[in-house]
Amino acid sequence: MVKTSTILTFLILSTVQSQIEEEKKDFCNSLIIKQARESGFRSLNFSEKIQYHLDLRKCENKIFVKAVKKEVNENQLVSDSEKAKTFTGKSSSFAYCIMLFITYLTFN
């Protein structure tokens, strides 16, 4: 009887302790938010993007959340504008061919 009650008490206390630790988890400094800040939002896969939004929603410091969203969006815009300056890839080759064909039809 004493062994059973001791084991039961230990299991209950460990469960309560794990729930307390989960509540104290700092969502504002999660690994996914750090990765988004360093590498950009598009570096995250689909499940990480969902977790990113959930972590931002659970973060209690709303000023920090706004700052992080603004920083990630601005960094992504800069990255996108740098990538847009180059006209490379399959779509650009196709576009060059179409432009040459239209130019050829215009002059003939």
Buried (B, 14 or more C-beta within 10 A) or exposed (E): EEEEEEEEEEEEEEEEEEEEEEEEEEBBEBEBBEBBBEBBBEEBEEEBBEBBEEBBEEBEEEEBBEEBBEEBEEBBEEBEEEEEEEEEEEEEEEEEEEEEEEEEEEEE
